[in-house]
Amino acid sequence: MAGARGASLLGGSVARLTSESALPASVLLASKLTGRLDVPGGRLPFPVAESLAPLLPGGGLRRGSVVAVRGSTALLLALLTAATTQGAWAAVVGVDDLGVLAAAEAGVAVRRLALVPRPGPDPARVVAALLDGMGLVALAGAGRMPSGAWRSLAARARQRGAVLLPIGRWPGADVELDCRAEAWHGTEAGHGRLRSREVVVRAVGRGAAARPRTARLLLPGPSGAVG
């Protein structure tokens, strides 16, 4: 279930910013914070699920980096799970059909999740404001932005120690995660419910991520979270 109805079912614990006219004022709440919403202090990477750690340099989402996610919204949610449950704030911009309940079932701490499904005519400005105050910011539709906006947002993430998670292709990403579905499990006897999906995730990037890495995962696993 998506949208405001999903937010209502969860007691309004997730911020869902839907009005284009109200959006700039809303995101200013992030950009005007005197301290970051994630835990201040050291520069350790944001944590990820144990099964995802081998795909990422340092075993987590390095602050100030760009990590592109291709092929799976479930993979994006899996990347947000550990960080939000340990205190980081996250935002997802431009994904109109992302359901609040789906995020909760994936293990995301939705009380620290902001959804901006319709960011208006200037999504780069919205993302820039969110990077000022949130630890992880995902963005769909980056291909429609000028290349100058890409460079500006990558620099903003680097300056603020946030992680930018573009959904789709992002030239120059520090890491690119490409998810390919292999098989669903749960109906092998000819009946039952689909309970888990086997996927292969390939990681490649720059610097410490230049050597390609591959992992076979359950996404979602039987519990809904990555396995």
Backbone as CSV, one residue per row, in Angstrom:
resi,resn,N_x,N_y,N_z,CA_x,CA_y,CA_z,C_x,C_y,C_z
1,MET,0.852,-1.189,0.000,0.000,0.000,0.000,0.881,1.230,0.000
2,ALA,0.533,2.199,-0.843,1.409,3.341,-1.009,0.713,4.611,-0.571
3,GLY,1.488,5.705,-0.546,0.952,7.033,-0.388,0.546,7.362,1.018
4,ALA,-0.312,8.400,1.094,-0.702,8.908,2.399,-1.471,7.877,3.186
5,ARG,-2.188,6.970,2.476,-2.919,5.935,3.191,-1.956,5.039,3.954
6,GLY,-0.833,4.694,3.320,0.170,3.887,4.005,0.725,4.611,5.210
7,ALA,0.962,5.909,5.070,1.482,6.677,6.191,0.502,6.685,7.345
8,SER,-0.792,6.771,7.013,-1.799,6.782,8.056,-1.818,5.459,8.805
9,LEU,-1.664,4.355,8.085,-1.665,3.056,8.735,-0.523,2.898,9.714
10,LEU,0.554,3.620,9.473,1.702,3.535,10.361,1.726,4.674,11.372
11,GLY,0.574,5.289,11.558,0.466,6.321,12.584,1.175,7.604,12.203
12,GLY,1.389,7.828,10.902,2.022,9.062,10.477,3.492,9.129,10.797
13,SER,4.120,7.972,11.035,5.511,7.989,11.475,6.485,8.280,10.351
14,VAL,6.045,8.190,9.099,6.914,8.490,7.974,6.500,9.825,7.388
15,ALA,7.484,10.645,7.041,7.180,11.929,6.412,7.002,11.706,4.926
16,ARG,5.834,12.043,4.399,5.597,11.917,2.958,5.251,13.292,2.432
17,LEU,6.150,13.888,1.668,5.990,15.242,1.169,5.476,15.158,-0.257
18,THR,4.201,15.525,-0.459,3.591,15.298,-1.760,3.226,16.573,-2.498
19,SER,3.081,17.669,-1.816,2.651,18.895,-2.464,3.841,19.649,-3.017
20,GLU,3.846,19.875,-4.320,4.966,20.593,-4.924,5.075,22.002,-4.373
21,SER,3.924,22.630,-4.073,3.978,24.003,-3.572,4.528,24.055,-2.162
22,ALA,4.269,22.984,-1.366,4.735,22.978,0.018,6.133,22.412,0.153
23,LEU,6.620,21.773,-0.904,7.867,21.029,-0.793,9.071,21.872,-0.404
24,PRO,9.321,23.034,-1.036,10.521,23.789,-0.655,10.560,24.121,0.831
25,ALA,9.428,24.545,1.409,9.406,24.854,2.834,9.669,23.616,3.660
26,SER,9.191,22.465,3.191,9.381,21.225,3.938,10.837,20.811,3.968
27,VAL,11.478,20.865,2.814,12.853,20.392,2.782,13.793,21.368,3.463
28,LEU,13.377,22.613,3.644,14.215,23.553,4.381,14.399,23.119,5.828
29,LEU,13.470,22.288,6.334,13.642,21.762,7.678,14.931,20.976,7.784
30,ALA,15.302,20.321,6.691,16.557,19.564,6.697,17.749,20.484,6.530
31,SER,17.652,21.450,5.612,18.819,22.262,5.295,19.161,23.263,6.396
32,LYS,18.200,23.576,7.280,18.450,24.570,8.324,18.831,23.953,9.669
33,LEU,18.961,22.643,9.712,19.336,22.018,10.978,20.714,22.480,11.419
34,THR,20.867,22.753,12.697,22.186,23.130,13.197,23.099,21.928,13.320
35,GLY,22.526,20.751,13.552,23.308,19.514,13.590,22.687,18.517,12.643
36,ARG,23.464,17.537,12.196,22.933,16.568,11.261,21.943,15.656,11.968
37,LEU,21.007,15.077,11.180,20.029,14.171,11.737,20.626,12.797,12.022
38,ASP,21.695,12.444,11.327,22.323,11.176,11.656,23.266,11.391,12.836
39,VAL,23.801,10.309,13.372,24.613,10.405,14.580,25.885,11.186,14.291
40,PRO,26.148,12.280,15.017,27.358,13.057,14.752,28.594,12.321,15.237
41,GLY,29.726,12.825,14.834,30.970,12.224,15.322,31.793,11.681,14.188
42,GLY,32.311,10.449,14.372,33.278,9.846,13.448,32.768,9.685,12.036
43,ARG,33.662,9.184,11.200,33.372,9.065,9.781,33.264,7.613,9.349
44,LEU,32.808,6.749,10.219,32.599,5.369,9.834,31.524,5.288,8.758
45,PRO,31.586,4.297,7.878,30.523,4.139,6.879,29.180,3.879,7.543
46,PHE,28.119,4.215,6.836,26.798,3.808,7.299,26.706,2.285,7.175
47,PRO,26.152,1.614,8.178,26.120,0.150,8.137,25.111,-0.375,7.120
48,VAL,25.359,-1.581,6.637,24.421,-2.284,5.765,24.248,-3.699,6.296
49,ALA,23.271,-4.417,5.760,23.058,-5.805,6.151,24.312,-6.624,5.880
50,GLU,24.538,-7.635,6.701,25.758,-8.438,6.600,25.949,-9.027,5.205
51,SER,24.864,-9.416,4.556,24.979,-10.030,3.232,25.375,-9.033,2.150
52,LEU,25.162,-7.729,2.397,25.528,-6.701,1.423,26.933,-6.151,1.648
53,ALA,27.461,-6.313,2.859,28.744,-5.706,3.215,29.893,-6.086,2.283
54,PRO,30.012,-7.345,1.823,31.144,-7.685,0.948,31.137,-6.966,-0.397
55,LEU,30.003,-6.382,-0.762,29.909,-5.692,-2.047,30.442,-4.263,-1.990
56,LEU,30.651,-3.741,-0.801,30.961,-2.325,-0.636,32.325,-2.121,0.010
57,PRO,33.116,-1.175,-0.489,34.412,-0.882,0.141,34.216,-0.500,1.611
58,GLY,34.976,-1.116,2.479,34.834,-0.845,3.898,33.648,-1.520,4.541
59,GLY,32.895,-2.289,3.765,31.780,-3.026,4.332,30.551,-2.205,4.639
60,GLY,30.444,-0.999,4.080,29.283,-0.158,4.336,29.174,0.945,3.307
61,LEU,28.259,1.860,3.531,28.043,2.997,2.633,28.943,4.150,3.083
62,ARG,29.993,4.368,2.337,30.983,5.371,2.728,30.389,6.771,2.640
63,ARG,30.538,7.527,3.713,30.007,8.895,3.743,30.685,9.753,2.675
64,GLY,29.880,10.543,2.002,30.399,11.402,0.951,30.462,10.739,-0.415
65,SER,29.933,9.524,-0.525,30.045,8.789,-1.789,28.726,8.776,-2.546
66,VAL,28.822,8.334,-3.813,27.656,8.126,-4.674,27.578,6.641,-4.978
67,VAL,26.474,6.016,-4.607,26.270,4.582,-4.830,25.015,4.414,-5.680
68,ALA,25.203,4.093,-6.950,24.074,3.934,-7.869,23.461,2.544,-7.709
69,VAL,22.136,2.491,-7.774,21.395,1.238,-7.607,20.580,1.006,-8.874
70,ARG,20.798,-0.143,-9.497,20.096,-0.446,-10.748,19.368,-1.774,-10.639
71,GLY,18.144,-1.792,-11.147,17.440,-3.046,-11.317,16.521,-3.479,-10.199
72,SER,16.486,-2.767,-9.072,15.675,-3.262,-7.958,15.444,-2.191,-6.904
73,THR,14.166,-1.846,-6.689,13.828,-0.984,-5.564,14.031,-1.721,-4.246
74,ALA,13.843,-3.046,-4.266,14.063,-3.839,-3.054,15.507,-3.732,-2.590
75,LEU,16.444,-3.673,-3.527,17.852,-3.511,-3.160,18.080,-2.153,-2.506
76,LEU,17.450,-1.111,-3.029,17.566,0.211,-2.413,17.078,0.168,-0.966
77,LEU,15.906,-0.423,-0.739,15.375,-0.501,0.621,16.303,-1.301,1.526
78,ALA,16.896,-2.369,0.981,17.824,-3.166,1.784,19.033,-2.343,2.205
79,LEU,19.476,-1.432,1.352,20.618,-0.587,1.691,20.280,0.413,2.791
80,LEU,19.004,0.789,2.898,18.597,1.768,3.904,18.319,1.145,5.265
81,THR,18.115,-0.152,5.302,17.590,-0.804,6.507,18.495,-0.629,7.719
82,ALA,19.732,-1.098,7.630,20.604,-1.081,8.811,20.878,0.343,9.283
83,ALA,21.105,1.255,8.348,21.433,2.627,8.731,20.281,3.301,9.459
84,THR,19.054,3.140,8.945,17.918,3.805,9.591,17.598,3.182,10.938
85,THR,17.767,1.868,11.063,17.492,1.249,12.361,18.534,1.626,13.402
86,GLN,19.704,2.101,12.944,20.753,2.517,13.879,20.844,4.034,14.029
87,GLY,19.805,4.749,13.572,19.720,6.167,13.882,19.861,7.134,12.738
88,ALA,20.225,6.679,11.542,20.385,7.593,10.407,19.025,7.927,9.807
89,TRP,18.935,9.110,9.229,17.743,9.523,8.496,17.981,9.316,7.007
90,ALA,16.899,8.985,6.292,16.993,8.741,4.855,15.813,9.389,4.145
91,ALA,16.011,9.687,2.870,14.945,10.233,2.034,14.988,9.536,0.680
92,VAL,13.810,9.367,0.088,13.689,8.813,-1.264,12.907,9.816,-2.088
93,VAL,13.510,10.288,-3.173,12.943,11.359,-3.986,12.587,10.820,-5.369
94,GLY,11.369,11.111,-5.822,10.999,10.822,-7.199,10.489,9.427,-7.472
95,VAL,10.231,8.627,-6.428,9.685,7.274,-6.626,8.222,7.309,-6.218
96,ASP,7.348,7.475,-7.188,5.942,7.739,-6.903,5.221,6.519,-6.331
97,ASP,5.675,5.311,-6.665,4.944,4.111,-6.257,5.609,3.371,-5.098
98,LEU,6.508,4.007,-4.385,7.135,3.348,-3.240,6.154,3.319,-2.077
99,GLY,5.834,2.119,-1.607,4.872,1.977,-0.527,5.526,2.044,0.842
100,VAL,4.871,2.716,1.771,5.381,2.814,3.135,5.427,1.435,3.785
101,LEU,4.384,0.634,3.552,4.358,-0.693,4.151,5.458,-1.577,3.573
102,ALA,5.735,-1.421,2.277,6.820,-2.196,1.672,8.156,-1.843,2.317
103,ALA,8.365,-0.554,2.598,9.603,-0.141,3.259,9.686,-0.729,4.659
104,ALA,8.567,-0.703,5.381,8.558,-1.253,6.733,8.808,-2.757,6.716
105,GLU,8.188,-3.462,5.779,8.379,-4.913,5.693,9.809,-5.268,5.318
106,ALA,10.485,-4.377,4.591,11.883,-4.615,4.232,12.822,-4.358,5.403
107,GLY,12.301,-3.783,6.479,13.110,-3.537,7.663,13.548,-2.100,7.849
108,VAL,13.124,-1.188,6.963,13.489,0.225,7.095,12.762,0.824,8.296
109,ALA,13.460,1.621,9.076,12.837,2.346,10.193,12.104,3.547,9.612
110,VAL,10.817,3.374,9.311,10.087,4.397,8.560,9.896,5.683,9.347
111,ARG,10.081,5.642,10.662,9.984,6.897,11.427,11.150,7.825,11.093
112,ARG,12.177,7.290,10.443,13.303,8.124,10.008,13.431,8.114,8.487
113,LEU,12.305,8.015,7.815,12.277,7.982,6.352,11.360,9.073,5.827
114,ALA,11.866,9.877,4.893,11.051,10.891,4.218,10.872,10.479,2.768
115,LEU,9.628,10.493,2.290,9.318,10.180,0.903,8.895,11.450,0.189
116,VAL,9.531,11.734,-0.937,9.196,12.900,-1.746,8.871,12.383,-3.147
117,PRO,7.662,11.865,-3.366,7.362,11.213,-4.643,7.330,12.161,-5.825
118,ARG,6.922,13.406,-5.600,6.832,14.377,-6.696,7.602,15.640,-6.300
119,PRO,8.886,15.702,-6.622,9.720,16.816,-6.144,9.552,18.109,-6.933
120,GLY,8.703,18.113,-7.967,8.499,19.335,-8.712,9.478,19.513,-9.854
121,PRO,9.549,20.714,-10.436,10.350,20.921,-11.645,11.848,20.972,-11.415
122,ASP,12.283,21.100,-10.162,13.716,21.205,-9.877,14.104,20.201,-8.792
123,PRO,14.137,18.902,-9.139,14.464,17.892,-8.116,15.863,18.049,-7.540
124,ALA,16.784,18.604,-8.315,18.147,18.767,-7.807,18.168,19.691,-6.594
125,ARG,17.343,20.717,-6.599,17.294,21.641,-5.458,16.748,20.930,-4.214
126,VAL,15.747,20.085,-4.427,15.170,19.330,-3.317,16.212,18.380,-2.730
127,VAL,16.907,17.652,-3.610,17.913,16.694,-3.148,19.051,17.412,-2.424
128,ALA,19.466,18.554,-2.942,20.539,19.308,-2.303,20.161,19.697,-0.883
129,ALA,18.914,20.137,-0.677,18.467,20.511,0.664,18.431,19.302,1.595
130,LEU,17.992,18.170,1.073,17.934,16.959,1.900,19.324,16.465,2.264
131,LEU,20.274,16.590,1.352,21.648,16.181,1.652,22.247,16.990,2.789
132,ASP,21.744,18.190,3.004,22.245,19.015,4.099,21.903,18.439,5.465
133,GLY,20.816,17.649,5.543,20.374,17.221,6.860,20.174,15.736,7.038
134,MET,20.215,14.961,5.961,19.963,13.530,6.068,21.189,12.730,5.649
135,GLY,21.317,11.560,6.215,22.497,10.754,5.948,22.482,10.072,4.597
136,LEU,21.291,9.638,4.140,21.185,8.911,2.885,20.026,9.482,2.077
137,VAL,20.289,9.812,0.821,19.253,10.387,-0.040,19.254,9.641,-1.367
138,ALA,18.127,8.990,-1.674,17.968,8.278,-2.940,17.188,9.152,-3.914
139,LEU,17.515,9.018,-5.191,16.925,9.877,-6.214,16.633,9.075,-7.468
140,ALA,15.376,9.120,-7.925,15.010,8.534,-9.210,14.900,9.646,-10.250
141,GLY,15.118,9.294,-11.508,14.966,10.260,-12.585,16.151,11.174,-12.789
142,ALA,17.324,10.777,-12.313,18.503,11.634,-12.459,18.878,11.843,-13.922
143,GLY,18.493,10.893,-14.782,18.825,11.029,-16.196,18.186,12.233,-16.856
144,ARG,17.151,12.791,-16.240,16.492,13.973,-16.800,17.123,15.273,-16.331
145,MET,18.118,15.195,-15.444,18.784,16.394,-14.949,20.013,16.696,-15.788
146,PRO,20.401,17.955,-15.898,21.634,18.289,-16.620,22.855,17.750,-15.901
147,SER,23.929,17.523,-16.653,25.133,16.943,-16.058,25.716,17.833,-14.961
148,GLY,25.523,19.126,-15.093,26.008,20.028,-14.047,25.352,19.767,-12.710
149,ALA,24.072,19.380,-12.741,23.370,19.057,-11.495,23.947,17.790,-10.877
150,TRP,24.323,16.821,-11.697,24.947,15.594,-11.181,26.213,15.940,-10.406
151,ARG,27.060,16.753,-11.036,28.333,17.105,-10.381,28.085,17.878,-9.094
152,SER,27.114,18.771,-9.127,26.815,19.584,-7.950,26.309,18.718,-6.794
153,LEU,25.446,17.764,-7.083,24.906,16.911,-6.019,25.973,15.976,-5.463
154,ALA,26.832,15.451,-6.336,27.920,14.596,-5.851,28.845,15.385,-4.931
155,ALA,29.128,16.639,-5.305,29.978,17.486,-4.466,29.283,17.810,-3.146
156,ARG,27.964,18.007,-3.189,27.207,18.326,-1.973,27.247,17.131,-1.007
157,ALA,27.065,15.927,-1.544,27.131,14.739,-0.699,28.515,14.599,-0.070
158,ARG,29.535,14.849,-0.854,30.915,14.732,-0.358,31.166,15.747,0.748
159,GLN,30.682,16.973,0.551,30.897,18.039,1.530,30.152,17.752,2.830
160,ARG,28.943,17.219,2.726,28.102,17.019,3.909,28.321,15.665,4.578
161,GLY,29.087,14.779,3.940,29.282,13.459,4.518,28.053,12.588,4.415
162,ALA,27.211,12.858,3.412,26.010,12.063,3.179,26.292,11.058,2.064
163,VAL,25.344,10.153,1.837,25.451,9.194,0.741,24.320,9.474,-0.243
164,LEU,24.676,9.700,-1.498,23.708,9.897,-2.560,23.495,8.564,-3.259
165,LEU,22.233,8.149,-3.371,21.886,6.845,-3.937,20.995,7.027,-5.165
166,PRO,21.569,7.370,-6.311,20.753,7.488,-7.515,20.220,6.126,-7.944
167,ILE,18.973,6.119,-8.383,18.339,4.893,-8.862,18.494,4.886,-10.378
168,GLY,19.369,4.038,-10.881,19.672,4.019,-12.302,21.101,4.442,-12.567
169,ARG,21.370,4.762,-13.789,22.728,5.079,-14.211,23.170,6.442,-13.660
170,TRP,24.430,6.495,-13.207,25.022,7.754,-12.720,26.502,7.737,-13.102
171,PRO,26.886,8.410,-14.172,28.301,8.411,-14.579,29.209,8.904,-13.461
172,GLY,30.291,8.171,-13.217,31.230,8.572,-12.179,30.854,8.139,-10.786
173,ALA,29.842,7.266,-10.647,29.467,6.785,-9.313,30.651,6.066,-8.668
174,ASP,30.790,6.218,-7.363,31.853,5.515,-6.648,31.633,4.006,-6.691
175,VAL,30.363,3.607,-6.567,29.993,2.195,-6.661,28.689,2.113,-7.440
176,GLU,28.579,1.115,-8.304,27.322,0.836,-8.983,26.916,-0.594,-8.650
177,LEU,25.698,-0.735,-8.120,25.150,-2.040,-7.772,24.073,-2.399,-8.783
178,ASP,24.264,-3.497,-9.477,23.330,-3.940,-10.510,22.687,-5.238,-10.055
179,CYS,21.357,-5.235,-9.912,20.631,-6.380,-9.372,19.892,-7.109,-10.492
180,ARG,20.071,-8.426,-10.554,19.401,-9.248,-11.559,18.647,-10.375,-10.870
181,ALA,17.339,-10.480,-11.144,16.523,-11.518,-10.531,16.834,-12.871,-11.157
182,GLU,16.890,-13.897,-10.314,17.156,-15.251,-10.787,15.918,-16.147,-10.668
183,ALA,15.333,-16.251,-9.486,14.199,-17.156,-9.297,13.433,-16.799,-8.037
184,TRP,12.119,-17.053,-8.056,11.281,-16.948,-6.864,11.157,-18.311,-6.209
185,HIS,11.016,-18.321,-4.888,10.872,-19.569,-4.144,9.600,-19.518,-3.310
186,GLY,9.004,-20.710,-3.101,7.824,-20.809,-2.258,6.713,-21.629,-2.860
187,THR,6.775,-21.882,-4.167,5.715,-22.657,-4.821,6.279,-23.894,-5.508
188,GLU,7.378,-24.403,-4.963,8.024,-25.553,-5.615,7.127,-26.780,-5.675
189,ALA,6.199,-26.922,-4.726,5.304,-28.079,-4.715,4.073,-27.870,-5.590
190,GLY,4.039,-26.769,-6.318,2.908,-26.491,-7.193,1.832,-25.656,-6.548
191,HIS,2.034,-25.289,-5.295,1.060,-24.444,-4.602,1.796,-23.701,-3.496
192,GLY,1.089,-22.809,-2.830,1.708,-22.024,-1.760,1.872,-20.580,-2.159
193,ARG,2.721,-19.863,-1.411,2.940,-18.432,-1.644,4.388,-18.184,-2.004
194,LEU,4.612,-17.178,-2.858,5.978,-16.756,-3.149,6.542,-16.093,-1.905
195,ARG,7.638,-16.639,-1.377,8.159,-16.172,-0.095,9.503,-15.454,-0.208
196,SER,10.282,-15.791,-1.199,11.589,-15.155,-1.324,12.013,-15.160,-2.790
197,ARG,12.909,-14.237,-3.124,13.405,-14.131,-4.491,14.927,-14.165,-4.478
198,GLU,15.478,-15.034,-5.272,16.926,-15.129,-5.377,17.417,-14.148,-6.435
199,VAL,18.413,-13.343,-6.084,18.960,-12.351,-7.006,20.480,-12.445,-6.999
200,VAL,21.074,-11.893,-8.050,22.521,-11.743,-8.117,22.811,-10.251,-8.200
201,VAL,23.638,-9.760,-7.295,24.012,-8.343,-7.279,25.487,-8.238,-7.650
202,ARG,25.770,-7.420,-8.645,27.149,-7.194,-9.085,27.542,-5.766,-8.739
203,ALA,28.691,-5.607,-8.126,29.186,-4.290,-7.725,30.464,-3.969,-8.479
204,VAL,30.532,-2.768,-9.004,31.749,-2.292,-9.661,31.810,-0.784,-9.468
205,GLY,33.002,-0.228,-9.474,33.098,1.208,-9.268,34.501,1.719,-9.482
206,ARG,34.856,2.694,-8.675,36.158,3.346,-8.807,36.987,3.088,-7.560
207,GLY,38.273,3.301,-7.673,39.153,3.185,-6.517,39.081,1.815,-5.882
208,ALA,38.735,1.797,-4.589,38.672,0.529,-3.861,37.589,-0.386,-4.389
209,ALA,36.653,0.147,-5.169,35.561,-0.660,-5.714,35.807,-1.062,-7.168
210,ALA,37.011,-0.832,-7.672,37.280,-1.104,-9.089,37.207,-2.592,-9.420
211,ARG,37.548,-3.446,-8.470,37.473,-4.885,-8.729,36.024,-5.335,-8.591
212,PRO,35.439,-5.893,-9.659,34.030,-6.319,-9.576,33.816,-7.371,-8.497
213,ARG,32.682,-7.270,-7.826,32.302,-8.236,-6.799,30.870,-8.671,-7.076
214,THR,30.575,-9.917,-6.739,29.247,-10.466,-6.985,28.768,-11.211,-5.751
215,ALA,27.472,-11.081,-5.467,26.877,-11.801,-4.340,25.516,-12.339,-4.753
216,ARG,25.207,-13.535,-4.306,23.884,-14.138,-4.524,23.090,-13.994,-3.226
217,LEU,21.922,-13.342,-3.317,21.146,-12.996,-2.130,19.696,-13.427,-2.289
218,LEU,18.971,-13.422,-1.163,17.513,-13.527,-1.180,16.964,-12.130,-0.926
219,LEU,16.254,-11.610,-1.916,15.774,-10.216,-1.847,14.400,-10.119,-2.484
220,PRO,13.322,-10.183,-1.717,13.335,-10.284,-0.255,13.583,-11.718,0.204
221,GLY,14.022,-11.834,1.465,14.124,-13.134,2.095,12.771,-13.537,2.653
222,PRO,12.658,-14.694,3.274,11.373,-15.156,3.819,10.745,-14.195,4.815
223,SER,11.568,-13.440,5.539,11.057,-12.492,6.528,10.694,-11.143,5.934
224,GLY,11.044,-10.926,4.659,10.821,-9.629,4.025,12.102,-8.842,3.863
225,ALA,13.060,-9.050,4.778,14.345,-8.360,4.699,15.306,-9.151,3.795
226,VAL,16.436,-8.548,3.481,17.418,-9.219,2.651,17.985,-10.422,3.391
227,GLY,18.240,-11.523,2.642,18.783,-12.717,3.256,20.029,-13.190,2.565
